[in-house]
Amino acid sequence: MQALVVNLEEPQSLPEVYLGQLAEWDAHFRRELYLTNVMKDRAFRRLVEDIDSFCAKNMVLGFHYTRGFPADFLAHGLLVRSGEQSRSESMQRFREIFTPAQCAAISAAWAQHFTAGQPEVRDSRVWFNFTTSALGNGGADRLLTYYGGEQIYLPIRELPGIGKTLRSIGQPLIVKCALVPAELQTFIEHPWGSIVTSSYHRLVNPAAHPTEHSDQDGWQSVSVPPERIEVISYEH
């Protein structure tokens, strides 16, 4: 049986059986502004766990924000690379659009920032959000503005003339990926059930406040193949 891809931002992507069970809690959702209050009920937590288990056996949609070229992702997928690989490939590809002095400044800034002993939280990892809330709260702004991700732009975006050039390379993109939950690392218990339930809560009660269940970062060290990717151009 083909795996279902659950969009955690759109609870309607769940099977009807779970939507029906969630609907039984609508009165609680309308009354409570924080999902954490509903989570105190053991029966509700069991429902969240059941939904999470279903998602874990299928696939979930992840959103990767970046500035780049759609053709790269559609041809090669979303690749896991070390920071050193990313920086080397970017310099080879775009060296001619920088002056020799700028190239030297870029190399020096990278060497100073990305030291050999510094653990890079994004090294050989691909990061995702599981809703698009970062588009509204500013969390994705720099990723969409500067080419190449944090392992490229972080220490060089303020260098004279270089930030402007990084803003001119490629275009802001949302890379939507169908992901295998077992390949992902997350930071809360029952992440898939929690996030999609929080999305349902805010559908029923638009005044509900985001909580730690509303969205989370997650990462994997496995590349995403092109056939599981949709690239959306985004103007912000």
Backbone as CSV, one residue per row, in Angstrom:
resi,resn,N_x,N_y,N_z,CA_x,CA_y,CA_z,C_x,C_y,C_z
1,MET,0.842,-1.194,0.000,0.000,0.000,0.000,0.881,1.249,0.000
2,GLN,0.556,2.202,-0.867,1.350,3.418,-0.967,1.174,4.271,0.275
3,ALA,2.277,4.837,0.757,2.226,5.651,1.961,1.465,6.951,1.702
4,LEU,0.705,7.381,2.683,0.011,8.659,2.631,0.957,9.747,3.106
5,VAL,0.957,10.889,2.437,1.756,12.028,2.869,0.847,12.965,3.656
6,VAL,1.125,13.108,4.937,0.304,13.948,5.803,0.896,15.350,5.853
7,ASN,0.079,16.338,5.507,0.453,17.735,5.655,0.019,18.156,7.055
8,LEU,0.961,18.304,7.958,0.636,18.566,9.358,-0.015,19.928,9.555
9,GLU,0.085,20.788,8.564,-0.563,22.095,8.625,-2.021,22.008,8.187
10,GLU,-2.380,20.925,7.529,-3.737,20.740,7.015,-4.304,19.432,7.559
11,PRO,-5.001,19.478,8.697,-5.524,18.257,9.306,-6.423,17.445,8.377
12,GLN,-7.003,18.109,7.368,-7.865,17.386,6.428,-7.099,16.314,5.666
13,SER,-5.773,16.364,5.710,-4.992,15.322,5.045,-4.968,14.022,5.848
14,LEU,-5.487,14.045,7.074,-5.612,12.829,7.883,-6.802,12.006,7.412
15,PRO,-6.797,10.712,7.647,-7.981,9.895,7.363,-9.191,10.360,8.175
16,GLU,-10.380,10.116,7.638,-11.624,10.565,8.260,-11.778,10.054,9.691
17,VAL,-11.276,8.876,9.964,-11.460,8.312,11.302,-10.818,9.209,12.358
18,TYR,-9.665,9.777,12.060,-9.008,10.649,13.033,-9.675,12.018,13.097
19,LEU,-10.156,12.498,11.972,-10.876,13.768,11.983,-12.141,13.658,12.830
20,GLY,-12.809,12.523,12.726,-13.996,12.303,13.538,-13.670,12.271,15.019
21,GLN,-12.574,11.639,15.378,-12.177,11.577,16.786,-11.736,12.950,17.302
22,LEU,-11.075,13.718,16.455,-10.701,15.075,16.858,-11.943,15.951,17.058
23,ALA,-12.933,15.749,16.196,-14.149,16.564,16.287,-14.854,16.376,17.624
24,GLU,-14.675,15.234,18.265,-15.288,14.996,19.568,-14.719,15.920,20.642
25,TRP,-13.587,16.545,20.364,-12.953,17.451,21.316,-13.158,18.917,20.946
26,ASP,-14.042,19.185,19.980,-14.216,20.560,19.505,-14.614,21.518,20.623
27,ALA,-15.449,21.064,21.546,-15.868,21.947,22.648,-14.664,22.365,23.489
28,HIS,-13.745,21.431,23.723,-12.525,21.763,24.463,-11.669,22.743,23.668
29,PHE,-11.571,22.511,22.346,-10.758,23.393,21.513,-11.313,24.815,21.504
30,ARG,-12.628,24.932,21.496,-13.234,26.271,21.487,-13.042,26.977,22.824
31,ARG,-12.990,26.213,23.887,-12.871,26.797,25.223,-11.430,27.159,25.577
32,GLU,-10.493,26.349,25.128,-9.101,26.510,25.528,-8.300,27.273,24.472
33,LEU,-7.492,28.215,24.925,-6.630,28.966,24.017,-5.275,28.297,23.834
34,TYR,-4.946,27.364,24.738,-3.645,26.694,24.678,-3.848,25.185,24.608
35,LEU,-3.237,24.576,23.612,-3.375,23.127,23.454,-2.812,22.387,24.658
36,THR,-1.834,22.958,25.328,-1.255,22.292,26.499,-2.315,22.007,27.559
37,ASN,-3.334,22.843,27.631,-4.397,22.587,28.601,-5.217,21.358,28.224
38,VAL,-5.477,21.174,26.938,-6.217,19.989,26.488,-5.340,18.750,26.663
39,MET,-4.038,18.920,26.486,-3.106,17.807,26.599,-3.086,17.192,27.998
40,LYS,-3.607,17.899,28.980,-3.628,17.363,30.337,-4.586,16.183,30.476
41,ASP,-5.513,16.056,29.529,-6.472,14.945,29.573,-5.827,13.694,28.989
42,ARG,-5.824,12.623,29.755,-5.145,11.389,29.336,-5.763,10.805,28.072
43,ALA,-7.087,10.869,27.957,-7.754,10.326,26.772,-7.344,11.102,25.525
44,PHE,-7.201,12.413,25.658,-6.782,13.209,24.515,-5.345,12.890,24.131
45,ARG,-4.490,12.723,25.122,-3.101,12.381,24.830,-3.008,11.055,24.083
46,ARG,-3.885,10.112,24.417,-3.886,8.825,23.700,-4.251,9.030,22.240
47,LEU,-5.197,9.934,21.974,-5.570,10.226,20.585,-4.379,10.840,19.847
48,VAL,-3.681,11.764,20.484,-2.501,12.371,19.868,-1.464,11.294,19.557
49,GLU,-1.276,10.370,20.470,-0.314,9.287,20.265,-0.736,8.381,19.110
50,ASP,-2.038,8.122,19.005,-2.530,7.281,17.909,-2.294,7.964,16.559
51,ILE,-2.581,9.261,16.491,-2.366,10.008,15.253,-0.878,10.044,14.926
52,ASP,-0.058,10.246,15.937,1.386,10.274,15.734,1.879,8.939,15.183
53,SER,1.363,7.843,15.732,1.765,6.517,15.265,1.363,6.300,13.812
54,PHE,0.181,6.779,13.437,-0.249,6.663,12.042,0.696,7.438,11.126
55,CYS,1.014,8.682,11.500,1.911,9.495,10.671,3.291,8.838,10.555
56,ALA,3.761,8.266,11.665,5.090,7.657,11.675,5.179,6.470,10.722
57,LYS,4.052,5.828,10.439,4.029,4.683,9.538,3.838,5.105,8.087
58,ASN,3.620,6.404,7.876,3.415,6.931,6.531,4.506,7.954,6.228
59,MET,4.140,9.114,5.711,5.105,10.170,5.434,4.528,11.492,5.895
60,VAL,5.409,12.458,6.145,4.974,13.796,6.524,5.605,14.800,5.581
61,LEU,4.947,15.942,5.457,5.443,16.996,4.578,6.353,17.920,5.377
62,GLY,7.543,18.183,4.839,8.472,19.119,5.450,8.722,20.298,4.535
63,PHE,8.947,21.465,5.125,9.185,22.693,4.366,10.619,23.154,4.615
64,HIS,11.385,23.241,3.536,12.775,23.691,3.606,12.855,25.038,2.905
65,TYR,13.294,26.073,3.628,13.357,27.420,3.077,14.781,27.735,2.641
66,THR,14.912,28.279,1.446,16.249,28.587,0.951,16.158,29.599,-0.180
67,ARG,17.308,30.075,-0.602,17.399,30.873,-1.827,18.314,30.117,-2.768
68,GLY,17.805,29.823,-3.959,18.588,29.036,-4.893,17.887,28.938,-6.227
69,PHE,18.082,27.813,-6.897,17.570,27.616,-8.248,16.673,26.374,-8.281
70,PRO,15.420,26.515,-8.694,14.519,25.367,-8.731,15.090,24.176,-9.487
71,ALA,15.760,24.444,-10.616,16.272,23.344,-11.441,17.259,22.461,-10.673
72,ASP,18.020,23.052,-9.745,18.985,22.262,-8.968,18.264,21.193,-8.145
73,PHE,17.187,21.594,-7.475,16.469,20.656,-6.612,15.682,19.630,-7.420
74,LEU,15.125,20.079,-8.530,14.331,19.163,-9.348,15.209,18.141,-10.061
75,ALA,16.463,18.487,-10.295,17.375,17.554,-10.963,18.103,16.649,-9.982
76,HIS,18.498,17.206,-8.834,19.390,16.463,-7.933,18.759,16.152,-6.579
77,GLY,17.618,16.740,-6.278,17.016,16.558,-4.969,17.582,17.540,-3.963
78,LEU,17.222,17.332,-2.708,17.735,18.148,-1.610,18.867,17.363,-0.965
79,LEU,20.094,17.805,-1.213,21.276,17.012,-0.899,21.817,17.302,0.492
80,VAL,22.262,16.264,1.145,22.991,16.403,2.399,24.467,16.585,2.068
81,ARG,25.029,17.698,2.508,26.439,17.989,2.266,27.036,18.610,3.523
82,SER,28.329,18.472,3.666,29.011,19.167,4.759,29.078,20.647,4.429
83,GLY,29.286,21.466,5.455,29.443,22.891,5.212,30.615,23.177,4.302
84,GLU,31.690,22.449,4.480,32.871,22.651,3.642,32.557,22.365,2.179
85,GLN,31.800,21.301,1.927,31.406,20.983,0.546,30.558,22.101,-0.038
86,SER,29.582,22.570,0.732,28.683,23.614,0.245,29.438,24.887,-0.098
87,ARG,30.362,25.268,0.776,31.113,26.504,0.541,32.055,26.366,-0.649
88,SER,32.709,25.221,-0.773,33.630,25.002,-1.886,32.886,25.016,-3.219
89,GLU,31.743,24.322,-3.274,30.970,24.273,-4.513,30.424,25.646,-4.883
90,SER,29.981,26.400,-3.889,29.444,27.736,-4.170,30.530,28.669,-4.689
91,MET,31.710,28.596,-4.094,32.804,29.458,-4.550,33.205,29.109,-5.982
92,GLN,33.275,27.823,-6.306,33.614,27.417,-7.672,32.558,27.906,-8.660
93,ARG,31.319,27.849,-8.240,30.216,28.175,-9.146,30.088,29.678,-9.383
94,PHE,30.333,30.480,-8.360,30.032,31.909,-8.454,31.257,32.802,-8.272
95,ARG,32.446,32.247,-8.322,33.653,33.030,-8.102,33.716,34.252,-9.022
96,GLU,33.267,34.104,-10.264,33.439,35.167,-11.246,32.581,36.392,-10.966
97,ILE,31.552,36.256,-10.130,30.702,37.427,-9.871,31.222,38.252,-8.695
98,PHE,32.287,37.775,-8.038,32.928,38.529,-6.974,34.307,39.009,-7.450
99,THR,34.755,40.113,-6.901,36.102,40.588,-7.206,37.116,39.705,-6.475
100,PRO,38.379,39.702,-6.918,39.404,38.934,-6.188,39.478,39.318,-4.714
101,ALA,39.333,40.605,-4.419,39.380,41.048,-3.017,38.200,40.491,-2.230
102,GLN,37.028,40.461,-2.856,35.854,39.903,-2.186,36.004,38.405,-1.965
103,CYS,36.554,37.704,-2.940,36.790,36.264,-2.779,37.715,35.995,-1.599
104,ALA,38.757,36.812,-1.481,39.687,36.652,-0.369,39.000,36.933,0.962
105,ALA,38.145,37.968,0.981,37.427,38.312,2.214,36.444,37.209,2.604
106,ILE,35.783,36.626,1.604,34.852,35.535,1.864,35.582,34.328,2.454
107,SER,36.671,33.946,1.839,37.439,32.791,2.321,37.937,33.010,3.743
108,ALA,38.400,34.235,4.028,38.906,34.536,5.364,37.786,34.488,6.397
109,ALA,36.614,35.030,6.045,35.487,35.036,6.984,34.996,33.623,7.248
110,TRP,34.926,32.817,6.208,34.527,31.419,6.397,35.514,30.686,7.303
111,ALA,36.797,30.865,7.051,37.814,30.165,7.835,37.769,30.581,9.301
112,GLN,37.499,31.865,9.540,37.450,32.353,10.911,36.202,31.858,11.641
113,HIS,35.087,31.814,10.923,33.804,31.439,11.556,33.670,29.928,11.707
114,PHE,33.970,29.199,10.638,33.792,27.743,10.649,35.126,27.073,10.961
115,THR,35.529,27.143,12.212,36.809,26.579,12.617,36.733,25.067,12.701
116,ALA,37.883,24.425,12.626,37.943,22.957,12.604,37.354,22.342,13.858
117,GLY,37.492,23.016,14.994,37.000,22.437,16.245,35.573,22.796,16.577
118,GLN,34.937,23.602,15.737,33.580,24.064,16.022,32.552,23.077,15.482
119,PRO,31.720,22.507,16.350,30.666,21.633,15.838,29.607,22.456,15.105
120,GLU,29.316,22.087,13.878,28.325,22.821,13.085,26.980,22.112,13.190
121,VAL,26.009,22.818,13.761,24.703,22.205,13.983,24.020,21.853,12.665
122,ARG,24.442,22.508,11.572,23.829,22.229,10.283,24.729,21.417,9.361
123,ASP,25.837,20.929,9.875,26.769,20.184,9.039,26.207,18.805,8.703
124,SER,26.144,18.517,7.398,25.635,17.225,6.907,24.228,16.924,7.412
125,ARG,23.453,17.970,7.552,22.057,17.839,7.958,21.194,18.718,7.056
126,VAL,19.990,18.273,6.786,19.006,19.107,6.104,17.888,19.389,7.099
127,TRP,17.554,20.658,7.242,16.571,21.076,8.247,15.231,21.400,7.611
128,PHE,14.178,21.164,8.397,12.811,21.390,7.925,11.972,22.019,9.031
129,ASN,10.952,22.776,8.603,9.785,23.059,9.434,8.662,22.152,8.954
130,PHE,7.644,22.015,9.792,6.528,21.139,9.428,5.216,21.889,9.288
131,THR,5.292,23.227,9.424,4.231,24.122,8.986,4.934,25.309,8.326
132,THR,4.156,26.234,7.795,4.733,27.418,7.150,4.673,28.644,8.051
133,SER,4.582,28.448,9.358,4.480,29.583,10.270,5.700,30.506,10.181
134,ALA,6.861,29.971,9.815,8.071,30.797,9.716,7.960,31.861,8.633
135,LEU,7.044,31.687,7.695,6.845,32.695,6.654,6.146,33.925,7.217
136,GLY,5.414,33.743,8.314,4.672,34.860,8.898,5.352,35.503,10.082
137,ASN,6.241,34.777,10.754,6.862,35.329,11.957,8.307,35.777,11.743
138,GLY,8.774,35.740,10.496,10.122,36.210,10.185,11.205,35.152,10.310
139,GLY,10.850,33.956,10.768,11.853,32.930,10.978,12.562,32.469,9.717
140,ALA,11.908,32.633,8.566,12.509,32.175,7.311,13.134,33.305,6.498
141,ASP,13.068,34.534,7.004,13.442,35.687,6.179,14.865,35.609,5.645
142,ARG,15.834,35.368,6.512,17.226,35.363,6.054,17.495,34.199,5.111
143,LEU,16.889,33.056,5.385,17.086,31.901,4.517,16.596,32.188,3.109
144,LEU,15.507,32.955,3.002,14.931,33.278,1.705,15.641,34.459,1.028
145,THR,16.343,35.257,1.809,16.962,36.480,1.296,18.365,36.248,0.753
146,TYR,19.153,35.414,1.457,20.559,35.229,1.108,20.793,33.840,0.521
147,TYR,21.522,33.797,-0.536,21.779,32.529,-1.230,22.529,31.531,-0.356
148,GLY,22.125,30.276,-0.453,22.955,29.166,-0.029,22.789,28.607,1.352
149,GLY,21.952,29.223,2.205,21.798,28.696,3.547,22.828,29.263,4.510
150,GLU,22.638,28.971,5.802,23.465,29.571,6.842,24.941,29.186,6.727
151,GLN,25.212,28.009,6.174,26.613,27.591,6.058,27.358,28.371,4.982
152,ILE,26.606,29.137,4.198,27.218,30.020,3.199,27.195,31.463,3.711
153,TYR,26.016,31.982,3.995,25.872,33.425,4.171,26.166,33.929,5.576
154,LEU,26.090,33.074,6.575,26.082,33.562,7.955,27.240,34.508,8.277
155,PRO,28.508,34.159,7.987,29.591,35.077,8.363,29.972,36.101,7.294
156,ILE,29.292,36.094,6.135,29.751,36.977,5.055,28.689,37.964,4.587
157,ARG,27.464,37.852,5.088,26.396,38.696,4.543,26.598,40.178,4.851
158,GLU,27.398,40.498,5.898,27.624,41.897,6.257,28.879,42.478,5.610
159,LEU,29.627,41.653,4.871,30.833,42.172,4.225,30.449,43.137,3.095
160,PRO,31.233,44.190,2.880,30.886,45.206,1.874,30.625,44.607,0.495
161,GLY,29.422,44.861,-0.015,29.044,44.431,-1.359,28.654,42.978,-1.486
162,ILE,29.010,42.162,-0.508,28.795,40.718,-0.656,27.351,40.335,-0.333
163,GLY,26.786,40.954,0.705,25.392,40.670,1.030,24.470,41.002,-0.132
164,LYS,24.732,42.123,-0.780,23.914,42.527,-1.934,23.999,41.490,-3.049
165,THR,25.198,40.961,-3.285,25.359,39.942,-4.317,24.656,38.654,-3.935
166,LEU,24.761,38.261,-2.674,24.076,37.043,-2.219,22.566,37.170,-2.374
167,ARG,22.051,38.384,-2.235,20.608,38.612,-2.406,20.189,38.562,-3.863
168,SER,21.165,38.600,-4.778,20.836,38.609,-6.203,20.953,37.224,-6.850
169,ILE,21.518,36.266,-6.136,21.714,34.921,-6.687,20.466,34.081,-6.440
170,GLY,19.949,33.447,-7.485,18.810,32.556,-7.321,17.537,33.297,-6.983
171,GLN,16.617,32.591,-6.331,15.347,33.176,-5.940,14.863,32.493,-4.666
172,PRO,13.990,33.186,-3.894,13.484,32.575,-2.664,12.571,31.391,-2.988
173,LEU,12.813,30.274,-2.290,12.112,29.031,-2.597,11.600,28.347,-1.329
174,ILE,10.451,27.721,-1.470,9.975,26.761,-0.482,10.106,25.381,-1.126
175,VAL,10.934,24.545,-0.545,11.128,23.197,-1.066,10.283,22.258,-0.207
176,LYS,9.177,21.809,-0.772,8.266,20.913,-0.056,8.700,19.467,-0.303
177,CYS,8.897,18.740,0.782,9.445,17.390,0.678,8.556,16.383,1.401
178,ALA,8.291,15.270,0.746,7.632,14.142,1.400,8.717,13.358,2.133
179,LEU,8.600,13.279,3.467,9.676,12.770,4.301,9.272,11.486,5.038
180,VAL,10.269,10.655,5.272,10.080,9.421,6.030,10.318,9.745,7.502
181,PRO,9.307,9.650,8.357,9.479,10.052,9.757,10.638,9.359,10.467
182,ALA,10.897,8.107,10.133,11.978,7.378,10.803,13.347,7.977,10.506
183,GLU,13.455,8.780,9.441,14.740,9.384,9.086,14.941,10.748,9.743
184,LEU,13.916,11.244,10.432,13.943,12.591,10.997,14.262,12.592,12.482
185,GLN,14.978,13.627,12.882,15.230,13.890,14.296,14.426,15.122,14.699
186,THR,13.646,14.997,15.774,12.813,16.110,16.236,13.066,16.333,17.724
187,PHE,12.313,17.276,18.312,12.663,17.742,19.650,11.521,17.696,20.655
188,ILE,10.377,17.176,20.266,9.274,17.021,21.215,8.739,15.608,21.113
189,GLU,8.007,15.198,22.144,7.403,13.874,22.165,6.199,13.859,21.226
190,HIS,6.036,12.777,20.495,4.912,12.611,19.563,4.760,13.843,18.652
191,PRO,5.802,14.189,17.909,5.792,15.453,17.154,4.695,15.534,16.105
192,TRP,4.469,14.448,15.368,3.518,14.515,14.252,2.091,14.658,14.771
193,GLY,1.748,13.875,15.773,0.417,13.996,16.359,0.207,15.344,17.014
194,SER,1.257,15.869,17.665,1.142,17.154,18.348,0.951,18.297,17.359
195,ILE,1.749,18.313,16.290,1.688,19.436,15.351,0.363,19.449,14.595
196,VAL,-0.063,18.290,14.099,-1.299,18.272,13.322,-2.511,18.534,14.221
197,THR,-2.448,18.118,15.471,-3.536,18.401,16.405,-3.585,19.885,16.739
198,SER,-2.423,20.511,16.874,-2.382,21.950,17.096,-2.968,22.695,15.897
199,SER,-2.680,22.215,14.696,-3.264,22.829,13.501,-4.785,22.706,13.520
200,TYR,-5.270,21.546,13.938,-6.728,21.353,14.025,-7.321,22.290,15.075
201,HIS,-6.660,22.405,16.215,-7.122,23.297,17.277,-7.335,24.712,16.750
202,ARG,-6.372,25.203,15.972,-6.466,26.580,15.479,-7.466,26.728,14.338
203,LEU,-7.817,25.622,13.690,-8.926,25.676,12.733,-10.250,25.873,13.465
204,VAL,-10.416,25.151,14.558,-11.656,25.226,15.326,-11.726,26.532,16.114
205,ASN,-10.575,26.955,16.627,-10.515,28.160,17.453,-9.412,29.074,16.928
206,PRO,-9.741,29.974,15.998,-8.722,30.848,15.407,-8.006,31.734,16.423
207,ALA,-8.588,31.890,17.614,-7.948,32.699,18.646,-6.907,31.914,19.430
208,ALA,-6.775,30.628,19.170,-5.836,29.795,19.920,-4.406,30.283,19.705
209,HIS,-3.607,30.177,20.747,-2.227,30.656,20.697,-1.282,29.524,20.306
210,PRO,-0.241,29.829,19.551,0.777,28.811,19.266,1.445,28.351,20.564
211,THR,1.783,27.082,20.621,2.516,26.529,21.762,3.704,25.741,21.224
212,GLU,4.398,25.052,22.108,5.528,24.234,21.650,5.073,23.101,20.738
213,HIS,3.762,22.823,20.708,3.233,21.773,19.851,2.917,22.277,18.441
214,SER,2.955,23.599,18.228,2.450,24.156,16.975,3.350,23.891,15.785
215,ASP,4.643,23.950,15.977,5.602,23.626,14.932,6.933,23.360,15.601
216,GLN,7.769,22.651,14.923,9.095,22.324,15.424,10.050,22.236,14.244
217,ASP,11.310,22.541,14.513,12.353,22.197,13.553,12.595,20.693,13.611
218,GLY,13.098,20.161,12.536,13.554,18.786,12.510,14.626,18.659,11.449
219,TRP,15.463,17.650,11.570,16.535,17.477,10.599,16.745,16.005,10.279
220,GLN,17.383,15.784,9.132,17.770,14.434,8.767,19.112,14.484,8.058
221,SER,19.804,13.367,8.093,21.114,13.271,7.428,21.005,12.414,6.175
222,VAL,19.809,12.366,5.603,19.536,11.601,4.391,19.027,12.572,3.324
223,SER,19.597,12.530,2.130,19.143,13.394,1.043,17.713,13.026,0.635
224,VAL,16.995,14.012,0.102,15.632,13.793,-0.375,15.661,13.723,-1.904
225,PRO,15.210,12.623,-2.503,15.287,12.492,-3.966,14.313,13.424,-4.680
226,PRO,14.603,13.754,-5.933,13.766,14.714,-6.669,12.302,14.315,-6.759
227,GLU,12.023,13.022,-6.843,10.628,12.596,-7.010,9.779,12.852,-5.773
228,ARG,10.399,13.217,-4.671,9.638,13.520,-3.457,9.687,15.008,-3.122
229,ILE,9.952,15.807,-4.155,10.135,17.249,-3.954,9.204,18.050,-4.858
230,GLU,8.647,19.126,-4.296,7.954,20.153,-5.052,8.598,21.477,-4.700
231,VAL,8.952,22.275,-5.719,9.616,23.550,-5.480,8.634,24.681,-5.785
232,ILE,8.487,25.581,-4.818,7.561,26.705,-4.960,8.349,28.006,-4.863
233,SER,8.215,28.862,-5.858,8.828,30.180,-5.793,8.032,31.043,-4.819
234,TYR,8.743,31.807,-3.995,8.077,32.581,-2.952,8.561,34.019,-3.008
235,GLU,7.631,34.940,-3.037,7.968,36.358,-3.003,7.604,36.907,-1.635
236,HIS,8.607,37.437,-0.950,8.361,37.939,0.407,8.791,39.394,0.522
